[in-house]
Amino acid sequence: MFRTELKISEKKSFITHQTPVFSVGSCFAEVMGSKLESYKFQVLYNPFGTIFSSLSIFKIFKLTLNQDKLWEEGFLKNNDHIWFHYDFHSDIKSLELETLKQTIQDKIDEAQKFIAHSEIIIITLGTAWVYKHIASNQYVANCHKVPQHQFEKVLLSVDEICQDYNQIAPLLKNKKIILTVSPVRHIKDTLPLNSVSKSVLRLACHYLQEKYENIIYFPAYEIVNDDLRDYRFYTEDMLHITPQAENYIWGKFMESMMPELTLSIVNQWNYIQKKLNHKPYNPASESHQKFLKQTLKDLEQMQNYMNLENEIKLVKEQIIEEVL
């Protein structure tokens, strides 16, 4: 053995295609959310864009679960006359203030409805470093390229993160919470301070898991740093992980969080997806038409587990009916 494989001993087996999953947080939350989506799970991920700090992530829950109101003073317009809000990612923007307000309200409504019937919530923490807007004394999720002198950089403590979660814990007590720490390094904090930040997040996750029975920690951070532990699993920026590493983590996630039946369905869907992506030399050939009909049967058998209306329609459109 030339590596130390991280083995997750305790299998939870509670994510199926019938259990809605809400995923929020850093870009790793988006990776996991998109994986779930591609395998036809019911999922909503990062509706407000990528959010890195626990403070901002928990603020989203306070907003969507009616524990807090939108910070009206958080709207700002940049030099290009584009409106943003300090609590949300820069993808949430508009040329008109009222349009942005409506967009944010629509996203709050969408998240609120989805969370209400979600059984699983994945929260991925990215950094313990946060920025306080000096004039308003408010912490922000995104500085939106406003000059740095208008903000104070602060390192959250383990106690602050845990106390902040305690405020939303009663609202999430009926959900299963999967906490993760993003393996993506924040190099602008410097490598030593990135390590400090990740240490704070990891310790906070540990204490929250110890305190709340509905919280589970998934070791994405450890899988990258202690199991894979090699620069070949990083992209060119040497900070983000490659699709190969993402797939490895996804495999560990499925193995630990899904029952055997769901794993079997995922494997079947993998096989069908390859068939759907097949490009024939002659779409009208007898062999390809036979292939399409078998693919249609496979899809119809799978629709008991997932919504495949679009795929079934697409295959039917390619089948040439025989003329009697």
C-alpha positions, 0 to 999 in steps of 0.5 A: 500500500502506497496510500492511507485510504479513508474508510467510512465505517458507519453507513447511514443509508438515508439518501434515496431518490425519494428524499429531497436534498438541500445543499448550501455553502462553498463551491464544494456544495455546488459540486455535490449538488450537481452530482445529485442532480445528474443522477436524478435526485431531488435536489436544490443547491446554492440558490443564492450562489456560492457562500463560503462562511458559516455566518453567511450560510446560517444567515440564509437559513434564518432568512428562508425560515422566517427567523430574520428579515432581509438586510435592506441596507445591504444593497449596493450599486457598482460603477457599472450601475449594477445592483448587488447585495452584500449577503449574496454571491455576485451572480445575484445581480440586476441593472434595476434595484426592484428587479434584484429585490424581486429576484432575491424574494423569489429565491427565498420563496423557492428555498423556503418551499424546498427546505420545508419538505427536504429531509436532508441538508448538506452544509459545506463550510469554506472558510472561518475568515469573514469580512465586516462592513465597517460603516454598517457593522454588518458581516457580509457574504461577498465584498463585491469588489468594494475597496478593502479599506471599507471592511475589517477581516475577522477570524470566527472562533469555534464558539461563534460558529457553534453559537450561530448554529444553535440559533437555527438548530430548533428550525432544523431539528427534524432534518438530517444535517450533513456537515462538510468542510470544503477541501478547496484551499483559500490561498489569498488568506495565505497557506498558514492562515488557510490552515488556521481557518480549516482547523476552526471549521473542522473543530466546530463541525466536531463539537456540533456533531457531538451536540446534535444527534441529527448532525453527521460529518462527512470527511470530504476535507480529509479524503482530499488531504489525507487519502488522495494527498497528491497534487495530481488531484488538483487543477492547474490553479493547485487549489481546486480539485479535479473531476477525478477527485470529485468523482472519488469523493462522490463514490465515498459519499454514495457508499456511506449515505445511500442504501444498496437499492439506491446504489443499484439504481445509480449504477443502472442510470450510469449505464442508461446515460451512456446509451443516451449519449451514444452517437450512431453512424446511421440513426435510421439503421435497423440495429440503431432502431432496435437499440433505441427501443431497448433503451426506451424499455430501460427508461420506462422501467427506471421511471418508477424511481426517478422522473425521466419524462424528458429522456423518454420523450427524446428517445421516442422522437428518434424511433421510426415507426414501421409503415404497415 
